[in-house]
Amino acid sequence: DGGGVAADAARRGDARPASVKIVGSEARGAQHNIVVYVIGVTAAAHGGGAQWQAFRAFGEFEALATALKQRFPLVKLPVLPTKKSLMGNLRQKTSSKALEQR
């Protein structure tokens, strides 16, 4: 892979970081029993940033956190919120948006 968005930006000499935020969640699967998180990405680039969405399950965040801890053991990484707390925050935001639209 070559490193992804950050590595591509570094190769171009663009030191501005990308913006990455969890913007929602979706239920998937035959019985809607799988939750994926919607991640909004805006990449800093010369002449304007590209925007897209990625969809990831909580287990993928856990695997990434584990891999980062192993690769960079001296770096203090933020604590990954629990799945339950993350879902509660997303539900609250969704409910607030629905109320605002009404």
N, C-alpha and C positions, 0 to 999 in steps of 0.2 A: 504494500500500500504506500509507502513513502511518507506517512505521517499525517495525512489528512489536511484539513483546512489551515491549521496553524502552521504546519510545515510548508504548505504552498505559499502562504503569506510571507513567511520568512525568506523563502527562496526569491520572492519578488522584491524583497526589501521593505515590505509593509509591516511595520512593528505594531500597528494598532490591533488590539485584540478583537475577537469576535464576541458578539453578545449571544448568550445561550440562556434560555429561560424555560422552565416547565410552564406551559400555558394552559394545560388541561389534561383530561384523561378520557379514555374511551373504553367501553366494554366490548370485548371481542370473543370469538369462539361460538360454537354451535349453541351453547346455553348462556352466552354472555358472561362466562365465568372467568375470563382472562381480562385483566385490566392492563392497558398500555398507556403510557404517559406521552402526551404530545409535547414535543420540545421545539420551541421556536428558535431558529438560528438566523442571525444576521451577521454576515462576514464583512469585515472591513476590507475595502478594496479601493484601488485608485479609480476615481470617477463614480463612486457609489457602491454600496454593499449589496451583495446578493442575499436574498431571503428564502428560506425554505423551512419545512417541518420534518422532523424525524419522529419515529414512534418506537418506544423502548419499554420493555417490561421491567418491573422492579428488580428482578433477578439479574438483569444486565447491568444495572447500577451497582449492585452488590459485587458482581464479578469485576467491574471496572475498579471499584474501591480496593478490592483485594489485590488486583494486579498493580495498581499504583503504589500501594503500601509495600509490596514486594520489590518493585523496581526502584522506588525512592524511599528507603527506610528512614532516612534522616529528615525528611520533609514532614512537617506537621500538617496533615490534611484535615479538612473539616469533617466532622462526624456526619455520617449519612443518617438522615432522619429515618425513623421506622416507617414501614409501609403503612401502618395504621394511621400515624400522625400525618403523613403526606396526603393520604386519601381524605382525611378529615379537613385539611386545609383547602384541598381542591374542591370538595363538596361545598364548603362554606363560600368560597369565591364564586362558584357556579350559582349557588342560591342567591347571593347578593346581586349578581348580574341579571338574573331572571327577575328579581324584584325591581331593579332599576328600569328594565325594559317595560315592565307593566306600568 
